């Protein structure tokens, strides 16, 4: 939060600054080769190539030369609007997402339209969260009210999922600007449709009655710039992408339909059959049917793309369905249940295009459903079906497991190493939850910590609903560590991912007086104990003890696309996704390359491996 001086307000209002004439473009990365996309009066803001923060020192951010990262190196104690950064474009409805890195104890904020702040703050390890914590929607302010009552509204994030200082975090904000009538009178408040921090939705549909504290203007405005606070500490930002929703939406018109009944195959040539009914419709709707099963129907119409660009079609339909634009598949023929979605994308020129939709259902147990949502250049997703035609996905009540005390749940656990990788299932997974809202999953078959996360504990709906599939899911901001064998032998060019040649035998776990488990197994001829505990509500400490360790025994603490030494004993993994911190700073781990990745390896010569996982 910060206050605005009159001279800056006059500069913006008068339109003297160049950015007053520009608007944001749809789905556009903001280049960070220089500061030309912004205006600032301060030399604190710089373009750099990389950044890191000191975990032990307040406001200590270190940068290296280059391009692609926006850094604010600010001396605490100097306040005022001169230190802020203002975009050279104005916006109304907008999605913005970016990566940010906080220095220890730092404080900043992103102001939508210059007026509505989402807080950026070093909230790492705080048990709860308030409106002024990371991801919070800042409070409004009224100086005329008595002390203690000046601040009002303000919305805390649902969960505190802030990462440690010096780690890259990701935030995505979907914002709907206030609405005004033809006379300029406000008729609807601004709304934060969603705020997603580190993969967790922390706000949904939060209406803000007016500008938050430190706003650029006292009253709501239809258009305004992005402002980033720079007078409360140092931070870094990268990968800024904006999607400005300022264009006309697509339309779907001249819809006609044909219906057919009987046990028809989805590949049936309907052109050779006489339709049971034909007609026109204002919107897509399965309720044109006279039967709830054993049907096929086809919609044809005119789809108008208001602007050239990529369009996304999201379809919900019972049974077999496809969608074509200009005779080409956008959504290919496929069977799905009525609470699943299909998604297709296509680049279109501006103008009219032929629309065709087909649906065939022969499953009597499944109710008919038809929903189609479309988004495109400069407009948010809108529905092209009647309200009664679609069905809310995931209609089953969730079965959730909390961790008010230390809690252990065994289940299958699915994960993907990256977005393109196939799903892998861990069949002997043990998930351990804590009241500190820090949780992890342990693979009993490999002695590996698969993942850690911050937030709520588990969603057991896939495991316990109906017949179930035996799996559960984390409910928080997940950091994937990996599922390879933790221990191995040195001298090998490739790490043994599984237990081959190790003589691995799991021995379960024992609980201490606080129900914290110590895992036990045998490997390489030794008995091993593995104890993971929460420290200061912030991170995990792991102590692995090996009885009579074998010669050349080593432990792989981390692997990833990159491993960077930050300071003695502290290493950042996977582009500063998480830290590994060694208890013994004198220990010299090896960072080695393998198959395009990097590994952090330490010897187990003294029979103990002790380190912390900070995320």
C-alpha positions in Angstrom: 0.0 0.0 0.0 1.2 3.5 -0.7 -0.3 7.0 -1.1 -0.5 9.0 -4.3 0.7 12.6 -4.5 -1.2 15.3 -6.4 1.4 15.9 -9.0 1.3 12.3 -10.2 -2.5 12.3 -10.3 -2.5 15.5 -12.4 0.0 14.0 -14.8 -2.2 10.9 -15.3 -5.5 12.8 -15.5 -4.3 15.3 -18.0 -3.1 12.7 -20.4 0.3 14.2 -20.7 2.0 10.9 -20.2 2.3 8.8 -23.3 0.7 5.7 -21.8 -2.6 7.5 -21.4 -3.3 6.9 -25.1 -2.6 3.2 -25.2 -4.6 0.1 -24.3 -3.4 -3.4 -23.7 -3.6 -6.0 -26.4 -5.2 -9.5 -26.1 -3.0 -12.2 -24.7 0.2 -10.2 -24.9 3.5 -10.8 -23.1 5.0 -7.5 -21.9 8.6 -7.5 -23.2 11.2 -6.9 -20.5 14.2 -5.9 -22.7 13.9 -2.4 -21.3 11.6 -0.2 -19.3 9.8 1.2 -22.4 6.5 -0.4 -21.4 6.4 1.6 -18.1 6.8 5.0 -16.6 8.7 5.7 -13.3 10.4 8.6 -11.7 12.8 6.3 -9.7 16.1 4.6 -10.6 15.1 1.7 -8.4 13.5 -0.1 -11.2 15.9 -1.9 -13.6 15.9 -4.6 -16.2 18.2 -7.5 -15.2 18.9 -11.1 -16.2 18.4 -12.9 -12.9 17.7 -12.3 -9.3 18.1 -14.0 -5.9 17.3 -13.1 -2.3 19.2 -13.7 0.9 17.1 -15.8 3.3 18.8 -14.4 6.3 18.9 -10.6 5.5 16.0 -8.2 5.3 15.3 -6.7 1.9 18.5 -8.2 0.3 17.9 -8.8 -3.4 20.9 -9.6 -5.7 20.7 -9.2 -9.4 22.9 -10.1 -12.4 23.1 -8.3 -15.8 20.9 -9.3 -18.6 17.3 -9.0 -19.8 13.9 -10.6 -19.0 13.5 -9.7 -15.3 12.1 -6.5 -13.9 13.8 -5.7 -10.5 13.1 -3.1 -7.9 16.0 -2.5 -5.6 14.6 -0.2 -3.0 16.1 1.1 0.3 13.5 0.6 3.0 12.3 3.8 4.8 11.9 5.9 1.6 8.3 6.2 0.8 6.2 7.9 -1.9 4.6 7.5 -5.3 7.8 8.5 -7.1 9.0 4.9 -6.5 6.0 3.2 -8.2 6.0 1.7 -11.7 3.1 2.5 -14.0 2.2 0.8 -17.3 2.1 2.7 -20.5 -1.3 1.3 -21.2 -4.7 1.5 -19.7 -7.2 -1.3 -19.3 -10.7 -2.2 -18.3 -11.5 -5.9 -18.0 -8.2 -7.7 -17.8 -6.4 -10.9 -17.0 -2.8 -10.5 -15.8 -0.4 -13.1 -14.7 3.3 -12.9 -13.8 6.1 -14.5 -11.8 7.3 -12.5 -8.8 10.1 -12.9 -6.2 10.1 -11.2 -2.8 13.1 -10.3 -0.7 12.9 -11.2 3.0 10.4 -8.9 4.7 9.4 -7.1 1.5 6.0 -5.6 0.6 4.6 -4.6 -2.7 1.3 -4.7 -4.6 -0.3 -4.8 -8.1 -3.0 -2.1 -8.6 -5.5 -2.9 -11.3 -6.7 0.3 -13.1 -4.3 2.1 -10.7 -6.9 1.7 -8.0 -7.5 -1.9 -6.8 -4.6 -3.5 -5.0 -3.7 -7.2 -4.8 -1.0 -7.5 -2.2 2.5 -8.9 -2.8 4.1 -9.7 0.5 6.7 -11.9 2.2 4.1 -14.0 4.0 6.2 -17.2 4.1 5.4 -19.4 7.0 2.6 -17.3 8.5 0.0 -19.6 10.1 -2.9 -17.5 9.0 -3.4 -14.8 6.4 -4.9 -11.3 6.4 -5.9 -8.9 3.7 -2.3 -7.5 3.7 -0.7 -10.9 3.1 0.4 -12.3 -0.2 -2.6 -12.4 -2.6 -4.8 -10.4 -0.3 -7.2 -7.7 -1.7 -6.2 -4.6 0.2 -8.5 -2.7 2.4 -10.3 0.6 1.6 -9.7 3.7 3.7 -11.7 6.6 5.1 -9.7 9.2 7.0 -12.9 10.8 8.4 -13.7 7.7 10.5 -12.5 7.3 14.1 -9.2 5.6 14.7 -9.5 1.8 14.4 -12.3 2.2 11.9 -10.6 3.9 9.1 -9.7 0.7 7.2 -12.6 -1.4 6.0 -13.5 -4.2 3.6 -10.2 -5.8 2.6 -10.2 -9.6 1.9 -7.7 -12.1 3.1 -6.7 -15.0 0.8 -8.4 -18.3 1.6 -5.0 -19.9 2.3 -1.5 -18.7 2.8 0.4 -20.4 0.0 3.3 -17.9 -0.1 6.7 -19.3 -0.9 10.0 -18.5 0.7 11.9 -15.3 -0.2 14.0 -15.7 -3.3 11.8 -18.3 -4.9 9.7 -17.5 -8.0 6.0 -17.4 -7.3 3.1 -17.1 -9.8 0.0 -15.1 -9.6 -2.9 -14.8 -12.0 -5.6 -12.2 -11.6 -8.9 -12.1 -13.5 -10.5 -8.7 -13.1 -13.7 -7.1 -14.2 -13.8 -3.4 -14.3 -16.6 -1.3 -12.8 -19.5 -0.5 -15.2 -20.8 2.9 -16.1 -24.0 4.0 -17.9 -24.0 6.4 -20.9 -23.9 9.4 -18.5 -20.8 8.1 -16.7 -22.6 7.0 -13.6 -21.3 3.8 -12.0 -23.9 1.0 -12.2 -21.7 -1.9 -11.1 -18.7 -2.4 -8.8 -15.3 -3.8 -9.8 -15.0 -7.6 -9.3 -12.0 -9.8 -8.8 -13.4 -12.8 -10.7 -10.5 -14.9 -9.4 -7.0 -14.7 -8.0 -4.8 -17.8 -8.3 -1.6 -17.8 -6.3 1.0 -20.6 -6.8 -1.7 -22.8 -8.4 -4.3 -22.3 -5.6 -7.5 -20.2 -6.1 -7.5 -17.8 -3.2 -10.3 -15.5 -4.2 -13.4 -15.9 -6.4 -16.0 -13.3 -7.3 -14.9 -10.7 -4.8 -16.8 -7.4 -5.4 -14.9 -4.2 -4.3 -17.2 -1.2 -3.6 -14.5 1.3 -4.5 -10.8 2.0 -4.9 -8.5 0.4 -2.2 -6.1 2.4 0.0 -3.4 4.2 -1.9 -5.4 4.4 -5.1 -4.5 6.6 -8.1 -8.0 8.2 -8.1 -10.5 8.7 -5.4 -13.4 7.4 -7.5 -13.9 4.5 -9.8 -12.8 4.9 -13.5 -13.6 2.9 -16.6 -9.9 2.7 -17.7 -6.7 2.9 -15.8 -3.0 1.7 -15.8 -1.3 -1.2 -14.0 0.6 0.2 -11.0 3.3 -1.8 -9.1 4.3 -0.5 -5.6 8.0 0.1 -5.2 8.4 2.0 -1.9 8.2 -0.8 0.7 11.0 -3.1 -0.3 12.8 -5.0 -3.1 11.3 -7.5 -5.4 11.7 -9.0 -8.9 9.1 -9.7 -11.6 9.1 -11.6 -14.9 6.9 -13.3 -17.5 4.2 -10.7 -17.4 1.3 -11.6 -19.7 -1.9 -9.5 -20.1 -5.1 -10.3 -21.8 -7.3 -7.3 -22.3 -11.0 -8.0 -22.9 -11.9 -5.0 -25.0 -13.2 -6.6 -28.1 -16.6 -7.7 -29.3 -17.4 -11.3 -28.6 -18.2 -14.0 -31.2 -21.8 -14.7 -32.1 -23.6 -17.9 -33.0 -26.8 -17.4 -35.1 -29.1 -18.9 -37.7 -29.1 -22.2 -35.8 -31.1 -25.0 -37.3 -31.4 -28.6 -36.0 -32.3 -32.1 -37.1 -33.1 -34.9 -34.7 -33.0 -38.7 -35.1 -34.0 -41.6 -32.9 -33.3 -45.3 -32.5 -30.1 -47.2 -31.7 -28.1 -45.4 -34.3 -24.3 -45.7 -34.4 -22.3 -42.5 -33.9 -20.8 -43.1 -37.4 -24.2 -43.4 -39.1 -24.6 -41.3 -42.3 -27.5 -39.1 -41.2 -27.8 -37.6 -44.7 -29.4 -40.8 -45.8 -32.1 -40.7 -43.0 -35.2 -38.7 -42.6 -35.1 -36.5 -39.5 -37.8 -36.9 -36.8 -37.9 -33.2 -36.2 -36.4 -30.1 -37.7 -36.5 -26.5 -36.5 -34.7 -23.3 -35.6 -33.3 -22.4 -32.2 -31.9 -19.2 -30.5 -29.3 -21.2 -28.6 -27.9 -24.7 -28.3 -30.2 -26.9 -26.3 -30.7 -30.7 -25.9 -34.3 -30.0 -24.9 -35.3 -30.0 -28.6 -35.4 -33.8 -28.2 -38.5 -35.8 -27.4 -36.6 -38.7 -26.0 -33.8 -38.8 -23.4 -31.8 -41.7 -24.9 -31.0 -43.5 -28.2 -30.9 -40.2 -30.1 -28.7 -38.3 -32.6 -29.0 -34.6 -33.4 -27.2 -32.1 -35.5 -27.0 -28.3 -35.2 -25.9 -26.1 -38.1 -25.4 -22.4 -38.0 -23.3 -19.3 -38.6 -20.4 -18.5 -36.2 -19.1 -15.0 -36.5 -15.6 -14.3 -35.4 -15.5 -10.6 -34.5 -11.7 -10.5 -34.6 -9.0 -12.6 -36.2 -7.2 -14.9 -33.7 -7.4 -18.1 -31.7 -10.8 -19.3 -30.4 -11.3 -21.8 -27.6 -14.4 -24.1 -27.6 -15.3 -25.9 -24.4 -17.9 -28.5 -24.8 -20.0 -30.6 -22.4 -22.1 -33.2 -24.0 -23.4 -36.7 -23.1 -22.0 -39.6 -25.2 -20.4 -39.1 -28.6 -20.0 -35.6 -30.0 -18.0 -33.5 -32.3 -17.8 -29.8 -33.3 -16.7 -28.6 -36.7 -15.9 -25.1 -38.1 -15.9 -24.8 -41.8 -16.1 -28.5 -42.1 -12.9 -29.2 -40.1 -12.8 -30.8 -36.6 -12.3 -28.4 -33.8 -13.4 -31.1 -31.3 -12.9 -34.6 -32.7 -15.5 -37.3 -32.3 -15.2 -38.8 -28.9 -17.3 -40.4 -26.1 -17.5 -38.7 -22.7 -19.8 -38.7 -19.7 -22.1 -35.8 -19.0 -19.8 -34.2 -16.4 -16.7 -34.2 -18.5 -15.5 -31.5 -20.8 -13.9 -31.5 -24.3 -11.7 -28.5 -25.4 -10.6 -27.5 -28.9 -8.8 -24.5 -30.3 -8.8 -23.0 -33.8 -7.3 -19.9 -35.5 -10.0 -18.0 -37.4 -10.1 -15.1 -39.7 -12.6 -12.3 -38.8 -16.0 -12.9 -40.3 -18.6 -15.7 -40.8 -17.8 -19.4 -40.5 -19.9 -22.5 -40.9 -20.8 -24.2 -37.6 -21.7 -27.8 -37.1 -22.3 -29.8 -33.9 -23.3 -33.5 -33.6 -24.3 -35.5 -30.6 -25.3 -39.2 -30.2 -26.2 -40.9 -26.9 -27.1 -44.6 -26.3 -26.4 -44.7 -22.5 -29.7 -44.9 -20.7 -28.1 -44.3 -17.2 -26.8 -40.9 -18.3 -29.0 -37.8 -18.5 -28.7 -35.6 -21.6 -26.5 -32.5 -21.3 -25.3 -29.9 -23.8 -23.2 -26.9 -22.9 -20.8 -24.9 -25.2 -18.6 -22.1 -23.9 -16.4 -20.0 -26.3 -13.6 -17.5 -25.6 -11.5 -15.7 -28.1 -9.4 -12.6 -28.9 -10.4 -9.8 -26.5 -13.4 -11.5 -24.9 -13.9 -13.8 -21.9 -15.6 -17.1 -22.1 -19.4 -16.9 -22.7 -22.1 -19.6 -22.9 -23.9 -20.3 -26.2 -26.4 -22.7 -24.7 -29.6 -22.3 -22.7 -29.2 -22.2 -18.9 -31.1 -25.4 -18.4 -29.2 -27.4 -21.0 -25.8 -27.7 -19.2 -24.9 -29.3 -16.0 -22.4 -28.3 -13.3 -19.3 -30.5 -13.6 -18.1 -32.6 -10.7 -21.6 -32.9 -9.2 -20.6 -35.3 -6.4 -20.0 -33.8 -3.0 -16.3 -33.8 -2.3 -14.9 -36.0 0.4 -12.1 -34.0 2.1 -9.5 -34.9 4.7 -8.3 -32.2 7.0 -5.2 -32.2 9.1 -6.2 -30.4 12.4 -3.6 -32.8 14.0 -0.8 -34.8 12.5 -2.6 -37.1 10.0 -1.6 -40.0 7.9 -3.5 -41.4 4.9 -2.5 -44.2 2.6 -3.7 -44.2 -1.0 -2.6 -44.3 -4.6 -1.1 -40.9 -5.7 -0.9 -39.8 -9.3 1.6 -37.2 -10.6 3.1 -35.9 -13.8 6.7 -34.9 -14.0 5.7 -32.0 -16.3 2.6 -30.9 -18.2 3.5 -33.1 -21.3 4.5 -36.2 -19.3 2.1 -39.2 -18.9 0.5 -39.7 -15.5 2.5 -41.9 -13.1 0.8 -43.7 -10.2 2.5 -44.3 -6.9 0.7 -47.4 -5.4 2.2 -47.4 -1.9 2.0 -43.7 -1.1 1.7 -42.3 2.4 0.5 -38.7 2.7 1.4 -37.0 6.0 -0.6 -33.9 7.0 0.2 -31.4 9.7 -1.8 -28.6 11.5 0.9 -26.2 10.2 -0.7 -26.6 6.7 2.5 -28.2 5.4 2.1 -31.7 4.0 4.0 -34.3 2.0 3.7 -37.6 0.2 6.2 -40.5 0.8 6.7 -43.4 -1.5 7.2 -46.5 0.6 8.6 -48.4 -2.4 11.6 -46.1 -2.9 12.2 -44.2 0.3 11.4 -41.0 -1.6 9.5 -37.8 -0.7 7.4 -37.4 -3.8 5.9 -34.0 -3.2 5.3 -31.3 -0.6 2.5 -28.8 -0.5 1.1 -25.9 1.5 -2.6 -25.4 2.1 -5.3 -27.9 2.9 -4.6 -31.6 3.1 -6.3 -34.2 0.8 -9.3 -34.6 -1.5 -10.2 -38.3 -1.1 -13.2 -38.2 -3.4 -11.6 -40.3 -6.1 -10.8 -42.9 -3.4 -14.0 -43.1 -1.4 -16.8 -42.0 -3.7 -18.8 -44.9 -5.1 -16.4 -47.8 -5.9 -13.5 -45.3 -6.1 -10.1 -45.8 -7.8 -8.0 -45.8 -4.6 -6.3 -42.4 -5.2 -6.3 -39.1 -3.4 -5.2 -35.6 -4.4 -3.3 -32.8 -2.6 -5.3 -29.7 -1.8 -2.8 -26.9 -2.0 0.2 -25.4 -3.7 2.2 -28.5 -4.7 6.0 -28.7 -5.3 6.9 -31.9 -7.0 10.3 -33.3 -5.8 10.5 -36.6 -7.7 9.9 -40.3 -7.3 13.4 -41.8 -7.8 15.2 -43.9 -5.2 16.8 -41.6 -2.6 19.9 -43.6 -2.0 22.4 -44.9 -4.5 26.0 -45.6 -5.3 28.6 -43.1 -6.4 30.6 -43.6 -9.6 27.5 -44.4 -11.8 26.9 -42.1 -14.7 23.1 -42.5 -14.4 21.1 -42.5 -11.2 19.1 -45.7 -10.5 15.6 -44.5 -10.5 14.2 -47.7 -9.0 15.5 -50.1 -6.3 17.3 -52.5 -8.7 20.4 -53.8 -7.0 19.8 -52.1 -3.7 18.2 -54.9 -1.8 15.5 -52.5 -0.8 12.9 -53.8 1.6 10.3 -51.4 3.2 9.7 -51.9 6.9 6.7 -49.5 7.4 6.8 -46.7 9.9 6.5 -46.0 13.6 4.8 -43.0 15.2 6.2 -40.7 18.0 4.0 -39.2 20.7 2.8 -36.5 18.3 1.9 -39.0 15.6 4.8 -38.0 13.4 6.1 -41.0 11.5 9.6 -42.3 11.1 9.9 -44.4 8.0 12.0 -47.6 8.1 13.5 -49.7 5.3 16.6 -51.7 4.4 18.9 -50.9 1.5 22.4 -51.7 0.5 22.8 -53.9 3.5 21.9 -51.3 6.0 18.9 -50.5 8.3 17.6 -47.0 7.6 15.3 -44.6 9.4 13.8 -41.5 7.7 12.3 -38.7 9.9 10.6 -35.7 8.3 9.3 -32.9 10.6 7.9 -29.4 10.3 10.1 -26.5 11.5 8.7 -23.1 12.4 5.6 -23.6 10.3 7.8 -22.9 7.3 9.6 -25.9 6.0 10.5 -29.6 6.4 13.6 -30.9 8.0 14.7 -34.4 7.0 17.0 -36.7 9.0 17.9 -40.0 7.4 20.1 -42.3 9.4 22.0 -45.3 7.9 23.3 -48.1 10.1 26.8 -49.1 8.9 26.6 -47.4 5.5 28.0 -49.2 2.5 31.1 -47.9 0.8 30.4 -45.2 -1.8 26.8 -44.7 -0.6 25.3 -41.4 -1.6 22.0 -39.6 -1.4 20.4 -37.5 -4.2 18.8 -34.6 -2.5 17.3 -33.0 -5.6 17.2 -33.2 -9.4 15.8 -30.8 -11.9 16.4 -28.6 -15.0 18.7 -26.4 -12.9 20.4 -26.4 -9.5 22.0 -23.1 -8.4 24.1 -22.5 -5.4 22.7 -19.4 -3.6 25.0 -19.4 -0.6 27.0 -21.9 1.5 24.7 -24.8 2.1 21.7 -23.3 0.2 20.7 -24.5 -3.3 17.8 -23.5 -5.5 16.2 -26.2 -7.6 14.3 -26.0 -10.9 14.6 -22.3 -11.7 14.2 -21.4 -8.0 11.1 -23.5 -7.5 12.3 -24.7 -4.0 15.5 -24.7 -1.8 17.6 -27.5 -0.4 19.5 -26.3 2.7 22.2 -28.5 4.2 22.5 -28.7 8.0 26.3 -29.0 7.7 27.5 -26.0 5.6 31.0 -27.6 5.5 29.6 -30.4 3.4 30.5 -30.1 -0.3 27.7 -31.6 -2.4 28.2 -32.4 -6.0 26.1 -30.7 -8.7 26.4 -33.0 -11.7 24.7 -33.1 -15.1 22.8 -36.1 -16.2 20.5 -36.6 -19.3 20.0 -32.8 -19.7 19.1 -32.4 -16.0 21.2 -31.6 -12.9 21.5 -33.6 -9.6 22.5 -32.6 -6.1 24.4 -35.5 -4.5 26.0 -35.8 -1.0 28.0 -38.7 0.5 26.6 -40.7 3.4 30.0 -41.4 4.9 29.0 -40.6 8.5 25.7 -42.5 8.5 23.4 -39.5 8.4 21.9 -37.2 5.9 20.3 -34.0 7.3 18.9 -31.2 5.2 15.8 -29.0 4.9 13.3 -28.5 2.1 12.2 -24.9 1.8 9.3 -24.0 -0.5 
